[in-house]
């Protein structure tokens, strides 16, 4: 598969890490849902405080669990925004084991009662390759992992769809939609967008505006495990645990659409 960044978990022997990432995403989602259910009863200013508190509590739960279970692994977390060794050693990049996590992907959507397009990401990368990961969509009561991803449903009697930002129309998604003759579907967080491709609700997700590694590591792992194409917009592989956690662009799509999408983006 072009641009593949994941090892096959059953071959690589990461069953423990897979189960851990799934459980962690579920537990963090439960923390978030407890706060999410409060948002309908409070005003906008108070809601911002609840979102911030939920984000921090979710990350604290995730980091504490990783430290307890894998004390020698490094962590790259959304709130901390930096590589750090759990055991207090000097940060490293590019090599070794690092957990890449986003405790709340889509804070804007989380802060709007009734929206379900926000997520929790938990992934393990080894030597720059994601080997295990899980994405929880708590408001959809769904968690997807690299151990048993769903079979992407076939397209039946509907036009092709390309997922795009709710608040703007990035040129990458427009180029891909034009090339495929597809509809644009607005959606919130990066994890929700990627999982919409996995679930067969849309057919491609192209992003050129830049994101951080924690925005895509777990979604890419799950997408690839489900048999989807995932790469940079030029078709090159996605690599993780780089010294700079900024990731310029991303394409996730049905494999049969990859050549058309990549040609449109070059």
N, C-alpha and C positions, 0 to 999 in steps of 0.2 A: 504494500500500500504506500503510495507516495506520501512522504513526510511523516511516516510513522514515528512516534516518540514513546511508545509503551512496549514493555516486555509482556509476553503472554503469562499471566499470573500462575496458571496451572503448571506451566513449565518452569517458571522462575522460582516457585516455591514460596510465595508470599501469602499463604493462606491466613496466617496470624495477623499480618498487617492489614489484609483485606477485611477481615472480621472486625478488627479494631477500628478502621476508618469508617465502616458502616455504622457501628455502634456509636462512635463519637459524633458523627453527623446527626444521628437520630437524637441523641441526648442534647446536643446543642440546639437542635430544632425545637425540642420540648421547652427549653428555657426561653427561646424566642417567642414561641406561641403563647406562653403565659403572659408575656408583656404585650404581645400583639392584640390579645383579647381585651386589654385595657384601653386601647386607643379610641374606641368608639365612645367612651364615656368622658373624655377629657378634651380640653381646648388645644389649639394648635401649639402654643408655646409649651405647654406641659407635654404634648406629644413628642416634641423634639427631645426633651429630657428623657422620655421613656425609650426612644429609639437609641439614644446614646448609651443609656444604662444597659439595654438589652444587648447591644453590640459588644460592650466591654465584658459583660457577664458571660456571653457565649465564648468570647476569646479566652477568658480566664479558665473556663471549664476545659476547653480544648488544650490549652498550653499545659495546664496542671496534669491532665491525663497523659499527655505525651511525655512529660518529664518523669512521671511515675512509671510508665510502662517501658519507655525507650530512653533512658537517661543519657545515653551517649550520642543520640541523634541530634542534629541541628534542626532549627525551626525557622521558617520564613512565614511570618504572619502579617495579615493585613493591617492590624492596628499598630504593631511595632514597626512595620515597614522596613525591616532590616534582617539580615542573616545574623543568627546568634546561636552559639552552641549551648545546648541545654545544660551541659555539665560545667559551664563557665569557661570553656576553652575559647581560644581566638576564633572569630568567624571564618568560615571557609566558603569558597564558591567553586562550582563546577565539578567537584568530586565528593564522594562519600554520600551518606544518607541524610536527606533533609525532608522534613514534613512541610508542605506548602499548604497553608490553610487560609480560608476567608470565613470568619465567624458569622458574617451577615453580608451577603452579596446582594446589593439592591436596597440600600437604606431608604432611598426615595420611595420605592414601592412599599417597603415594610411600613413606612410612616403614613400610608394611605389606606385606611380601613377598607377591607373588601378585596384588595389586590392579592393575588397569589403568585405573582412572578418575581419572587425573591428566593434566596437559596442559602445553603451552608455548604462549603467546600472543604474537603479534607483529602490530601493526596500525599503519597510518599514518592520522592524521586531519588534515584541512586545513580551517581555519575551522570547527572543531567537528564536521565530517562525516567519518566513516570512509570512506576511498576504496580501501584495500587492506588485506588481512589474511590471516593463516594461523593455524591451530590444529593443533598436532602432538599426537597421542596415541601417544607413543613405545612404550609397552608393548603397544599394539595394532598397531604397525607401520603407522600411518596418519597422513597429514597432509592436511588439507583447507584449501583456499584459496578466495579470492574469484574467482580466474581460471577455475576449472573445478569448481564445487561439484557434488556428486552430485545426481541427481534424487531427491527425497524419495519413497520408495516409497508406494504406495497401501496403505490399511488393508485387510487381507484376513483375514476370519474370526478376528478377535480383538477383545477389548474395548478401548476407548480407555484410554490410559495417561498419567498425569501424573507426571513425575519430581520427586522431593523429596529433602530432606536425609537422609543416613544416620543422623544423631545426634538429630534432632528432627523434628517434623512442623509446619512453618510454616503459619500460617493461610491464606496465599495459595494454597498448593498444595491444601490441603483444600477451600477454597471452589471452586476450579476443578474439582477432581475430583468434588465433589458435583454441580456444575452440569452436567458432562459425563457423569455416571454412570460415571466412569473409575476404574481401579485406580491406586493409588499405588505408584511404583517408587523405592526408595531408591538413591541414587548419590552419589558423592563430589564432585569439583571442579565449579565453575561451567562450565568449558570442556567437561568430559565430559558434563555434563547438557545443555548446548546442542547439542553434537554428537550426542547421542542423539536429539534431535528431528530434526536434519538427516538422520541415518541411518535415520529411520523406526522406531527402536526404541521411542520414546515419542512422544506427540503434543503435549504442552505442558509448559512450564517456567515457573512463576510464583514470583517471589522478592520478598519484602517486607521482609526483615531488613536490607537495606542491603549494599552491597559497594563496592569501589573501581573506578574506570574501567578499570584494567588487568585486572580480573576478567571484564569483559564486552565490551570494544571489539572484539577479534578474533573472539570467538564470534558477536557480533551481526553483524559484517560478513559472515562466512561464512553465517550463517543467512539473512540477507536476500538474499545472492547466490543462495541455493538456493530463493528464492521464499517463504520463511516470513515470518510477521508478527513484528515486533519493536518494542516500545514500552515506555514507562512503564506502570504499572498503570492509570492514568487514560486511556490511549490517546495521550498526548502523545509527541512524538518524543524519542528518546534523543540527547542532545548530549554531546560529549566535549571535553576540554581546557578544562574549567571551572576557575575559580580554586580551588574546593574539589573534589578528586578523588572525594569520596564520592558514590555514586549510590544513592539510597534504594530503588529497586525496579526490577523488570524483568519483562517477559512475552515469551516466545518460543513461538510455536505455529503449527500449520497454519493457513493463512489462512482456511479455511472454519470454523474454530473460534474465530476472534478475537472476533467479536461476542458469543458466549456467554461466553467467558472474561472479557472486559472488563465485561460486564453483571454477572457474579458478583462482580467485584472492586470495583465502584463502591459 
